[in-house]
Each structure stands twice: as C-alpha cells, then as structure tokens.
Amino acid sequence: MPAVLTNRRAVIVEDNADIRRLLAQIVADQGFTVVEAETGRDGLDLIRAGGADLITLDLNLPDLDGIEVCRQVRTFSDAYILMITARADEVDRLSGLDTGADDYISKPFSPRELQARIGALFRRPRSQPVDPVPSADQERAAEVQRSLLPAEPLRLQDYEIGGRCRPTRSVGGDFFDWSATENGVQVTVADAMGKGMGAALIAATVRAVLRSSNRHTDLNRAFEAASQALEWDLAQSSSFVTIFHARLDAGSGSVDYVDAGHGLGLHLYDGGLRRLPSGGPPVGAVPGSTWTAGSLSLAPGDSLLVLSDGLLDAFDSVDAAMDAVADVAAGRDSAQDVCEAVLDLAGSAVADDVTAVMLRRCPVGSTEDGAL
Amino acid sequence: MQFTVETTPAYAEVNGSGRLNMVAAPLLREVVAAVVAKGSHHVVVNMEGTDFMDSSGLGALIGCLKIARQAGGDLRIANVQPQVKMVLELTSMHRVLTPYESVDAAFSND
C-alpha cells in the first residue's frame, strides 16, 4: 500500500489533456494537492506562486523545452522533479538528470509504476547545496577515504614501496592501492573524473572492484572483469576513470600492467626515465573497450613510478614535468621520499588531486632488507 | 565559459572560449544536446579559444559524442590547443576524439 502523503503540493506540467488528467488522478491518489499546467511558462508561474513538493514535467511542451523548465525550477526550488518523456532514449534521460531532475519515466507508463517512482523519490534524502566549509560529513568522508589507502608498508624481500595522495578538497577522485599477491604485489593508481565527493564515491568503487579482481591469475582477464563491472556504474553517472594497474613478479622483477587512459606510468632506470605506453581509453569513456597489457622488467635499482595528472598542471608540458620528476627521483633513496618530493613539485597552487606511488627494486648489495 | 552555435547545412559549429572545466562542462552538454535535438546531428566543437580542459571537460566532450552518435551523427573537434591536446593524448582519447586542423576539415571527407 503506498504511503499517504498529506499537505503536499504537486504541479503537473503536461500539454496532452488526457495524460494530464491521468497524472493528476494518480498523484492525487497518493495524497497530493494537485494543480495543473498546460505549458512550461504556466507551470513555472504555478510553482513560483504556490511552491511545490513534486513536479511532473513533460519533456515536449509547446512553449519551453522541458529541460529548460527543469533548469529554471532549479534556480529557485528544490522540489522533486519527475521528467516524463515520450523519447525513451538514453540522451533525454541523461540530459534530464543533468539539469536537476530527480527521476524520469517514459510514456507509456502504468499508474503503479508512477506511484512507485514517486514513493521512491520521497524516501530519498534531499541533497544539500555544496557548502564551501567542510561539514562534519565531509570530514568523516575524508577520514574514510584516507583509511582506504594502504596503511602498512609492504614487506617484500628486495623491494620497497611508497605512496602519497593529496586531494584538492577534503576528498577526491585520486587513489592508490597496493596489496600482496602470491608472487609479489599488485599496485593501482586511479583518477576518477571530476573532484570532490562524487569522484570519491567512484574511486572507492574502483578500488573495491580491482581488489576483488586479483582472484584471476591472468592480468588481462582480471582487468577485463573489473572494467566490465565498472562500466555500467560509470555510464549511469556519465563518468570515467583512468587506471594504471600493475602486478609484480618479485622473483624475476617482471611487471605486467594495464594502462587505461592513465598515461603516467614511468620506468626509472639508471638515471633515465621512460613513459610506459598506454593500452587504451579510460574505463567508462568508450563502451566496449579492450585494453592491451604491457610489461617491463625492473633490474636492481630500477623503479616503477606512477603519477596522476594533477602534477602536470604545474608544468608547461609533459616533458618538462618528466624532467623535473627524473631530477627529484635521482637524488633520493627511499620510495616514500620520492613520492613526497614529487608532490612538493606540484606545489599547493595546483587545483587537481595529485598522487604518486613508487615501487623500487633495491640495488644489489643494498643493506635495506624486507622483513621476511 | 560562453558558447555560440552556428549552423551550416553540413554541420553545427559550437564555439567556446575559456576553460572547459567542472563549471563549463554541464553547459557544453546542454548546448550540444539542444543542437542535436534541433536536428543537427553532425557537430564540430571549435576549440580555438579553449586554452584549458580538465577531466570534467573531457567527460563533457565524451558525453556530447555519445549524444551525437546516438542520434545517428558524430561529434568532432577542431583547432585544439596544446593543453587540450596533451589531455587527449595522455588519456588515449585522441583515437576517439581526433583533433582536426580546422572546422571545415572535420567533416570534409564524409
């Protein structure tokens, strides 16, 4: 039985008289006081004059585009907006959501379906406007995001690892991760589109999916499974994520990696630096993508350094950034020191999240030993 | 960032000057969605005046490409500046969003 909502006002904006009456009836049955408008302008006037808790909005109105009405409503009202469209394709749906609609439904719809959607809308907590000062929630989110970074240094004979991530806001779309595998370690650096809380939610999902993908022994298969799992979620949020994901075989020093539109995996050797070729677009950017894995060999003293593109904002070109990175890496022995120095290169003026992770194979005869 | 649209029989040209970032990204999507909804399924985004693009801006271009392709058309970019070119190459998206030398060249071989 649908919950009866009392003292709530619904505005039905629909030019087709039959559908308008049907909508009014269904919405009234859910306990709303209903007013009706035939055009976008009349609808806006009714909403401005009397307020609204719920607006059903037809996309094809005689005067204004439904998307435009939606956008205008959002400048003064946070009523729940349900878009109703006869064009049941993805485009309308996405643009409807982007302009501030809460949900959409395509014609023809059943009264029960409409009631269920409205019920679901009112069970959903209303999002708050962005607050420039971090709220307690954001502080907590930042804490959670930090706790998702690897806490313990990796203990692996002849190797050391370090990492650092600095979001521009309290949380961000960059993250890094590493975890032990049977033969060594797997390392991930990823950058979700955008900044702030939305990007952070995507980042946390990517981390979980990639962590669980290590049950596949074949890297290509593992990445394929992970990207398939992520693609749908990313499409829903019109987002994408760049990922550098690598696995080290510690005994041989061989590293297999997949670079999905990340472009900043670096092989550091003997004072030199080589950018590793990418294997395809970011995950979620181009539906049905596949990625070609690459490989490199870490000789004693060599490193794999993976950065995020926030660093590039501080330089005129990728080459200039790479020269600076090679310089700071050459003078330092510990992987963590190199990562800190790379973030210092970015400075505090950079308006993007910045991340660096370094996996280093210790030089032969080095006194630095793992715990095992 | 302000966008202007010019429509020719062959394509619609969308012009934007400034920084294509989190603020401008939804605006570009709206502009291209409206252009495509009005029947211009072939869209060229003239990026001569776009001196900066971040990941949200790239996301908007990808979204606009999807909108045009779902309508049976395509979206192409022209006059791409160095920083935008760098972002496209870094992400391997230059294979999907290939920069054209000029607006005229974008659909000249179709």
Interface residues (C-beta under 8 A of the other chain):
Chain A: D65 I67 R71 D89 E90 V91 L94 S95 D98 T99 G173 D191 M193 G194 K195 S238 S239 F240 T242 G261 H262 G263 L264 S278 G279 G280 P281 P282 A285 V286 D309 L312 S317 V318 D352
Chain B: M22 P26 R29 E30 A33 A34 V36 A37 D54 S55 S56 L58 G59 I62 G63 K66 I67 Q70 A71 P82 M86 V87 E89 L90 T91 S92 M93 R95 V96
